[in-house]
Amino acid sequence: HYRMTEESLKFIEMRDKQKYPKESLFVNAAIQYFGRGIEQENLMDELEEMQDKLDRIENLLEENASKKKELIGKPDYF
């Protein structure tokens, strides 16, 4: 069983009663807002991981390009 804290109950009582005449409407809106925040946070984490992978790929490509330049510049007998 979940029990609401006193702070949560006060927050619900202080709601805009014209916009949210019933407590349930306010609570549902809060849950939806909270859910969007979690989704956005997860998306940002995924984007950061993708950026890290792209940075690693870019570094590997730059390293390979540098190695090719070194090999091209050496005489054939090496």
C-alpha positions as CSV (number, residue, x, y, z in Angstrom):
1,H,0.0,0.0,0.0
2,Y,1.3,3.5,-0.9
3,R,0.6,6.4,1.5
4,M,0.9,10.0,0.5
5,T,3.2,12.2,2.4
6,E,1.9,15.3,4.2
7,E,3.8,17.4,1.7
8,S,2.1,15.7,-1.3
9,L,-1.3,16.2,0.3
10,K,-0.6,19.9,0.8
11,F,0.6,20.2,-2.8
12,I,-2.6,18.6,-4.0
13,E,-4.7,20.9,-1.9
14,M,-2.9,24.0,-3.2
15,R,-3.6,23.0,-6.9
16,D,-5.4,25.3,-9.3
17,K,-8.9,24.2,-8.5
18,Q,-10.4,25.8,-11.7
19,K,-8.0,23.9,-13.9
20,Y,-8.1,20.7,-11.7
21,P,-11.5,20.6,-9.9
22,K,-11.0,17.0,-8.8
23,E,-7.9,15.7,-7.1
24,S,-7.7,12.7,-9.5
25,L,-7.3,15.1,-12.5
26,F,-4.4,16.8,-10.8
27,V,-2.7,13.6,-9.8
28,N,-3.1,12.1,-13.3
29,A,-1.6,15.3,-14.8
30,A,1.3,15.1,-12.4
31,I,1.9,11.4,-13.2
32,Q,1.9,12.1,-17.0
33,Y,4.2,15.1,-16.5
34,F,6.6,12.9,-14.4
35,G,6.4,10.1,-17.0
36,R,7.4,12.5,-19.8
37,G,10.4,13.7,-17.7
38,I,11.6,10.1,-17.3
39,E,11.2,9.4,-21.0
40,Q,13.1,12.6,-21.9
41,E,15.9,11.6,-19.4
42,N,16.2,8.2,-20.9
43,L,16.3,9.7,-24.4
44,M,19.1,12.1,-23.3
45,D,21.1,9.1,-21.9
46,E,20.7,7.2,-25.2
47,L,21.8,10.3,-27.2
48,E,24.9,10.7,-25.0
49,E,25.8,7.0,-25.5
50,M,25.4,7.5,-29.3
51,Q,27.6,10.5,-29.2
52,D,30.3,8.6,-27.3
53,K,30.2,5.9,-29.9
54,L,30.4,8.4,-32.7
55,D,33.4,10.1,-31.0
56,R,35.2,6.7,-30.7
57,I,34.5,5.9,-34.3
58,E,35.8,9.3,-35.4
59,N,39.0,8.8,-33.3
60,L,39.5,5.3,-34.9
61,L,39.1,6.8,-38.4
62,E,41.6,9.6,-37.7
63,E,44.1,7.0,-36.3
64,N,43.7,4.8,-39.4
65,A,44.1,7.8,-41.7
66,S,47.3,8.8,-39.8
67,K,48.7,5.3,-40.1
68,K,48.0,5.3,-43.9
69,K,49.8,8.6,-44.3
70,E,52.8,7.1,-42.5
71,L,52.9,4.0,-44.7
72,I,52.4,6.0,-47.9
73,G,55.4,8.2,-47.1
74,K,57.9,5.3,-46.5
75,P,60.0,3.8,-49.2
76,D,58.9,0.5,-50.7
77,Y,61.7,-1.5,-49.1
78,F,60.3,-1.0,-45.6
